[in-house]
């Protein structure tokens, strides 16, 4: 059987957005920050994610942008020097 379609549900119609995206977002931010709270704060700010309240803001790039777009905006605030998408 081959895959005929992939569905992305970022508005919460099929999947609980808060239960899935919020923990994943926090995990990625903290992982990219490599334990540095200042870096985590900057990445969260750029993403439109409130680390304290654990909320994705309405203006968040996580909602409106692509994976590549998010990565490009995070790049200057991380230890990485380039993006390689698969």
C-alpha positions in Angstrom: 0.0 0.0 0.0 1.4 3.4 -0.9 0.8 6.7 0.9 -1.7 8.8 -1.1 -1.8 11.9 1.2 -0.3 13.5 4.3 -2.6 15.7 6.4 -1.2 18.4 8.5 -3.7 19.6 11.2 -2.3 22.7 12.9 -5.6 24.2 13.8 -6.8 21.5 16.1 -9.6 20.1 14.1 -8.4 16.5 14.3 -5.6 16.6 16.8 -5.5 18.4 20.1 -3.1 21.2 19.2 -2.2 22.2 22.8 -1.6 18.6 23.9 0.7 17.9 20.9 2.4 21.0 19.7 3.0 22.8 23.0 5.1 19.9 24.6 6.9 19.3 21.3 7.7 23.0 20.8 9.1 23.3 24.3 11.2 20.2 23.9 12.7 21.4 20.6 13.4 24.9 21.9 15.1 23.5 25.0 17.0 20.9 23.0 18.3 23.6 20.5 19.3 25.8 23.4 21.4 23.1 24.8 20.7 24.0 28.4 21.2 27.7 28.0 18.1 29.6 29.4 18.9 32.8 27.6 19.1 31.0 24.2 15.9 29.1 25.0 14.2 32.4 25.8 15.4 34.0 22.5 14.3 31.0 20.5 10.9 31.0 22.2 10.5 34.8 21.6 11.3 34.4 17.9 8.9 31.5 17.6 6.1 33.3 19.4 6.1 30.8 22.3 5.7 31.8 25.9 7.9 29.4 27.9 6.4 30.4 31.3 2.8 29.9 30.4 3.6 27.2 27.8 1.4 28.9 25.2 1.8 29.4 21.5 0.9 33.0 20.7 -1.6 33.8 18.0 1.1 35.6 16.0 3.5 32.7 16.3 5.6 31.6 13.3 4.8 28.1 14.4 1.3 28.6 13.2 1.9 30.6 10.1 5.3 29.5 8.7 6.8 26.4 7.2 9.4 24.2 8.9 12.1 25.8 6.7 10.9 29.3 7.6 11.0 28.6 11.3 14.4 27.0 11.0 15.8 30.1 9.1 14.4 32.4 11.8 15.9 30.3 14.6 19.3 29.9 12.9 20.9 33.2 14.0 20.0 32.4 17.6 21.3 28.9 17.7 24.7 27.1 17.6 24.0 25.9 14.1 25.5 27.5 11.0 23.3 26.0 8.3 20.0 24.3 7.7 19.6 20.9 5.9 16.1 19.8 5.3 15.3 16.3 4.4 
